């Protein structure tokens, strides 16, 4: 979604680069309560990747209702948690306690800045 990425970047730029509101006010920094709150409101796209598969278009066109497409992840393997196209963590899929018709992810590993893989 390139358009939403541009909006997110524009919101971040505006929050971080806009001048302080008054000449007498102390300069706003990212660590200040007001600056941090502006950053916290920026929306991000979160995805949990259960797996992937590759197939030729001809096979894709043959798929119908009830078809099963095997994924590259196995049951019990950690799933990738992706924010704005970057893997930030890995975790285990679980059923949400309050509503057994919904799934959640229990984080088991936070991926460091040097280990961010592209999703």
Secondary structure as GFF3:
##gff-version 3
##sequence-region A 1 119
A	DSSP	alpha_helix	2	17	.	.	.	ID=ss1
A	DSSP	alpha_helix	33	40	.	.	.	ID=ss2
A	DSSP	beta_strand	46	49	.	.	.	ID=ss3
A	DSSP	alpha_helix	57	62	.	.	.	ID=ss4
A	DSSP	beta_strand	79	83	.	.	.	ID=ss5
A	DSSP	beta_strand	86	95	.	.	.	ID=ss6
A	DSSP	beta_strand	103	110	.	.	.	ID=ss7
A	DSSP	three_ten_helix	113	115	.	.	.	ID=ss8
###
